[in-house]
Amino acid sequence: MRIIGKKGFRFITFAVILLFGILIIPNKVGAASYQRVYDKSKIAGKYFWNDDGKIMVSETKNSDGECIQKNVNNSFITNGEIIYFIKGYQRDDINVYRINADGTKKKHIKKLKHAGNLSGFYGNKVYYERHTSYHNECDETWIHEYSYDIETRKIKKVADSCCFRDSYKQYFIGEPNAGDYAPCPLILYNAKSGKKNIITDSNLGFYLQENKIYFADALKEGEQYKYDNENSTWEVSIKSYHIKTERIKIIAKKLKIHSIDEINSKKVIYSISYKDGESQYYSYNYKTGKKKKTINLSHFL
């Protein structure tokens, strides 16, 4: 029998650890964060969308896709490999399920009381909207954000009178339960630390693009917002907020808008409402400082 000395044993141990590390690291590095899906979205190389209560998955953008699950409520959340979705009447008891993106291994997770949309997933926790009491008609002032820990089965309130609209890794972007379109706080919640940060008190619309939030910030004159009541337009500046560095940058100083359709790193698409009730959409390019007429892109997604 051959006896391995201490030096040889250390070398073999190191080789085993190195090999084991090579095998498991790619799964951690390559894993995408969970995203909330409404319209067609590209996540981890695939396209996901909700087609009238059906979860659809496609390898290409223009494909008809494959139906993974039927009769689901509104949005769902996925990292491209696993999908969490709900069934049941919103603002009443709903059932949360998990299924693989290829349609296999469907599993019931939890029945949640007075729950609404799923907001996201991070650290073994499902985040969701919860209504404090049942209403025959929708009353969003009663919505709060909760989390359900799949491992410990504990439920916890994480944000009062707030709805998380989007997420990036452990960061959730939320707004108060607003009725009318008006300036409101834009909230960033860190699910890892539990810290909440108010980015602005006068948000009129935002879009998340990886680790940056682009938003329209309503301008004030004294204590009053600059609002043209006759044409229903707000005066805003377009800003970016870097989630990790918390740096805010002004990228367009002054625009008059009725509502925001899309904001990204290159342009903002917004509408102007006229006295006769007609609306016109414009695309404003930050680099050139020019605007041109366009269409409401969200109608075609």
Steps between C-alpha positions, in 0.01 A plus 500: 500500500628840406489761776452862396703748699366827639634697204336267250175505698491880495553498123215251442269694734576823313436330165164366620395842634611669176310249288190529720521879481524492120189286488281716723616858439355544148146441630537783751671742264264435208175514698280795402303701754123469509290745302130581499351432157206682340581547133749299293834509683838345426639320804803268499487466121127416476185705450217487754154661497143462624254438217152542649570282804752269331873496580681497167867420437696539176859471383455792256321834523261452207406138570146405609655327798402200711233508770651391832199559725136606455257701715753711690442843654656810344879519529741226606865498605790301353878482475481314170521160665228502768161673485281605793137574421163530674150369457189624677297817536719797583438674836369166627685173563743415220723199439868542415665240275848433367578336167810454287526710184469183292162422661622223733489454879198714587468542878251675728685740734244672721145630528521870590214702649382834356786498250540665161786498251835334555768770522821301483722234650824527695678286761239222516227759551202572280397867512135585438230763541259447787168674566427569867129445450268375230327753273237435237661775295872553466639744757876518458553709814478175695783317324824420682805291406568168675750219468454125544809296588477163324742334743376633837139554380495840673301796368628854558383850408786685329339826379188695605260648240736418216507285186825365359488557124833352391818340637871452432679232703421585867366847417128568466363826354166611636242776508226587748151378416403798287165555333527806274807561286698743714855541637576239767802352681723250323619240751797262486489200735807283562374149583847397621540778758137596555589863427251734328611808310281771347661599170263792440169632632381617158516200266272502194616175342806277499666217310760256626792410275734256676661693790363842404160659550390769255220723626306818433531742791228766523636855533375751755455874516510574869279240666288437190571259217531653155175375350306641204139426588367612162715249306544245783879509479772479763842660480763237580868419488619153399748343741692177549568331832779244540377234741839408645671841518172689577612773259232712332577660164289750304486397133224733372438824689152605392218330311124552492313169509157354562619144571808280456500202264865392523831625642843350434866602476457670160151646481164560664166439327214708636160634406349847473127539548313771308179692573297291255591183691748374240849391604829500312806296596855636474843345525764726658867418438728603788812534284351723229249677725237460227154344499305335219149362464461129565241241605406341832731197489334321793195428283712277278699299761 
